[in-house]
Amino acid sequence: MNRVVALRGESAASPEVPAEVRIDPSRLPAELKARHAVRFPGLDANSHQDFARGFKAWLAADWQKPEALAQRERALAMRGFPPGETPLDYASAFKVLMEDPVYAARMRLQWSIHDLMWDRAMRAFHGDADAYLRAMEATDHSGPGSLTLRPDLEIPNYARHEIHRQPGGFVGDPFAGWVYHYALSLAHYGGHNDHDEVFFHIAQSHPVPADNVVARILDIGCGPGQSTTAFKQRFPRAEVWGLDVGGPMVRYAHHRAVKLGIDVHFTQDLAEATPFPDAHFDIVNDYIVFHETNLDAMRKIVKEVYRILRPGGVFGHLDAFTAGHPTRRPPNDLQGKAMLWNIYRNNYEPFYLDYSELDFPSVLREAGFQVDLDGPPVLWNGRPRTVATKPV
Amino acid sequence: MTQTSSERPTHAAEYLKGDWDKSVFLGNPHVDNLMTALLGLGAENWALQRRLLVIEKFLATRCGIEPAEIESYLPNEEEQVIWARKRDDFIDRVFASLTRETADTSGPIDLTDAALQPPRPAGGRR
């Protein structure tokens, strides 16, 4: 490793997560809920996020009403666009829908409320910047767990983009981790993740190697480290690592883990060039990472995961639509294609369409993995997890 | 908003600024901006309503303060300065969208490094 800023600290007992959370994450005990809830110090900042949560939910419910869907289909049919597959490309499909003023207004509202969510969180942290930077400095060098920051890391351009309209993206803002964690938990998950339930579920439902040996776990693209700590809570005796390209992300992730008293390690590194030896991990997890990397990085990361997994180790992969998946193929109708363009262009996810059109399961197989496309469903929407196993 | 300049290390890096904040969905950027401002007002209004709910609860249960006292209160000089700053923050939060730059964002995303930005400073949101 190039530069270790903080060394491993004292280990601490991790709070236990009961097994029934695997079935229903809403059954978290009250003590865990209290520990994992986030709240801004000021009432107004919380109220702004509460407004964003309510408005997002209202907008989504209104948009998905059966009568609204039927109305849009009727209007499109009258304009010569019947339901079913369309030969139009993504951008053209979006343009067709944008000619409907109701759709255009919906786009404006969708992205204005999303921007408000980020903006109010940014204001809260930057408005008291010294205090939040001091808080991270206080935990940079303390345990449990460790933090490795690499100020000289050569960050590829694909990782420097502002993703999801978050100002500064994952690498460019000092409070990227705080902002990502607070805004998404309070406003974006719509009540499904108020206490890290999504991440508990990801960890609790993750398949284990056939021999049941789980000594080391890596969480790639860990962001603020919610899944990383959740894995430690499921596997208290395992050594658990979170890896992310964003210095402000892993710095906050470590700060959060220290505050929770959870002994995990975070390192600022590229998922395609990790500092770990061959066959080192029993489990590698990723949650919505690959669609935020370019095609070259996607293939390299898969090869790197294969390298660092031990024979029999499992790689759990949860992500967006991808060609080659039996039930998660990208839609090919007009509204579906417009939706994908909207995610790519307006949620600002520069590589979303690349991932959608890539046959990702084949990339896994080409790297040597045995691939199960129908792994245990996770999250409130029952999304299937792809489980890739390194052959023994 | 409160601006805090900090010399502390941030570990932020150069990033590529997107054009997502320049989109025009409604044909006229001023209409887009008004919609954004309207949402901002909604958030401010809801924050006030939540604050009032808290205050009314405390007033009723703990303080016994007469409503007439609130209606007739005048801020002192120090409060006037603080209130003015809060008003200016409020205006910036809600109406900043009216002055944003716009661009045609209907084409593919620019993947060159033309938009490379220095790391964002702490305390300098905008």
Boltz contact constraints between the chains, C-beta under 6 A:
constraints:
  - contact:
      token1: [A, 43]
      token2: [B, 51]
      max_distance: 6.0
  - contact:
      token1: [A, 44]
      token2: [B, 47]
      max_distance: 6.0
  - contact:
      token1: [A, 47]
      token2: [B, 46]
      max_distance: 6.0
  - contact:
      token1: [A, 47]
      token2: [B, 47]
      max_distance: 6.0
  - contact:
      token1: [A, 47]
      token2: [B, 50]
      max_distance: 6.0
  - contact:
      token1: [A, 48]
      token2: [B, 43]
      max_distance: 6.0
  - contact:
      token1: [A, 48]
      token2: [B, 47]
      max_distance: 6.0
  - contact:
      token1: [A, 51]
      token2: [B, 43]
      max_distance: 6.0
  - contact:
      token1: [A, 51]
      token2: [B, 46]
      max_distance: 6.0
  - contact:
      token1: [A, 104]
      token2: [B, 25]
      max_distance: 6.0
  - contact:
      token1: [A, 104]
      token2: [B, 26]
      max_distance: 6.0
  - contact:
      token1: [A, 107]
      token2: [B, 25]
      max_distance: 6.0
  - contact:
      token1: [A, 108]
      token2: [B, 25]
      max_distance: 6.0
  - contact:
      token1: [A, 108]
      token2: [B, 26]
      max_distance: 6.0
  - contact:
      token1: [A, 108]
      token2: [B, 32]
      max_distance: 6.0
  - contact:
      token1: [A, 108]
      token2: [B, 35]
      max_distance: 6.0
  - contact:
      token1: [A, 112]
      token2: [B, 35]
      max_distance: 6.0
  - contact:
      token1: [A, 112]
      token2: [B, 36]
      max_distance: 6.0
  - contact:
      token1: [A, 112]
      token2: [B, 39]
      max_distance: 6.0
  - contact:
      token1: [A, 113]
      token2: [B, 39]
      max_distance: 6.0
  - contact:
      token1: [A, 116]
      token2: [B, 39]
      max_distance: 6.0
  - contact:
      token1: [A, 122]
      token2: [B, 125]
      max_distance: 6.0
  - contact:
      token1: [A, 123]
      token2: [B, 1]
      max_distance: 6.0
  - contact:
      token1: [A, 123]
      token2: [B, 125]
      max_distance: 6.0
  - contact:
      token1: [A, 126]
      token2: [B, 123]
      max_distance: 6.0
  - contact:
      token1: [A, 126]
      token2: [B, 125]
      max_distance: 6.0
  - contact:
      token1: [A, 127]
      token2: [B, 1]
      max_distance: 6.0
  - contact:
      token1: [A, 127]
      token2: [B, 2]
      max_distance: 6.0
  - contact:
      token1: [A, 129]
      token2: [B, 4]
      max_distance: 6.0
  - contact:
      token1: [A, 129]
      token2: [B, 6]
      max_distance: 6.0
  - contact:
      token1: [A, 129]
      token2: [B, 122]
      max_distance: 6.0
  - contact:
      token1: [A, 129]
      token2: [B, 123]
      max_distance: 6.0
  - contact:
      token1: [A, 130]
      token2: [B, 4]
      max_distance: 6.0
  - contact:
      token1: [A, 130]
      token2: [B, 6]
      max_distance: 6.0
  - contact:
      token1: [A, 133]
      token2: [B, 6]
      max_distance: 6.0
  - contact:
      token1: [A, 133]
      token2: [B, 8]
      max_distance: 6.0
  - contact:
      token1: [A, 133]
      token2: [B, 122]
      max_distance: 6.0
  - contact:
      token1: [A, 149]
      token2: [B, 11]
      max_distance: 6.0
  - contact:
      token1: [A, 155]
      token2: [B, 13]
      max_distance: 6.0
  - contact:
      token1: [A, 157]
      token2: [B, 113]
      max_distance: 6.0
  - contact:
      token1: [A, 160]
      token2: [B, 15]
      max_distance: 6.0
  - contact:
      token1: [A, 160]
      token2: [B, 16]
      max_distance: 6.0
  - contact:
      token1: [A, 161]
      token2: [B, 16]
      max_distance: 6.0
  - contact:
      token1: [A, 162]
      token2: [B, 18]
      max_distance: 6.0
  - contact:
      token1: [A, 165]
      token2: [B, 20]
      max_distance: 6.0
  - contact:
      token1: [A, 168]
      token2: [B, 15]
      max_distance: 6.0
  - contact:
      token1: [A, 168]
      token2: [B, 120]
      max_distance: 6.0
  - contact:
      token1: [A, 169]
      token2: [B, 15]
      max_distance: 6.0
  - contact:
      token1: [A, 171]
      token2: [B, 13]
      max_distance: 6.0
  - contact:
      token1: [A, 171]
      token2: [B, 15]
      max_distance: 6.0
  - contact:
      token1: [A, 172]
      token2: [B, 12]
      max_distance: 6.0
  - contact:
      token1: [A, 172]
      token2: [B, 15]
      max_distance: 6.0
  - contact:
      token1: [A, 172]
      token2: [B, 119]
      max_distance: 6.0
  - contact:
      token1: [A, 172]
      token2: [B, 120]
      max_distance: 6.0
  - contact:
      token1: [A, 173]
      token2: [B, 12]
      max_distance: 6.0
  - contact:
      token1: [A, 173]
      token2: [B, 120]
      max_distance: 6.0
  - contact:
      token1: [A, 174]
      token2: [B, 10]
      max_distance: 6.0
  - contact:
      token1: [A, 174]
      token2: [B, 12]
      max_distance: 6.0
  - contact:
      token1: [A, 174]
      token2: [B, 122]
      max_distance: 6.0
  - contact:
      token1: [A, 247]
      token2: [B, 11]
      max_distance: 6.0
  - contact:
      token1: [A, 248]
      token2: [B, 11]
      max_distance: 6.0
  - contact:
      token1: [A, 248]
      token2: [B, 12]
      max_distance: 6.0
  - contact:
      token1: [A, 251]
      token2: [B, 11]
      max_distance: 6.0
  - contact:
      token1: [A, 348]
      token2: [B, 18]
      max_distance: 6.0
  - contact:
      token1: [A, 348]
      token2: [B, 20]
      max_distance: 6.0
  - contact:
      token1: [A, 350]
      token2: [B, 109]
      max_distance: 6.0
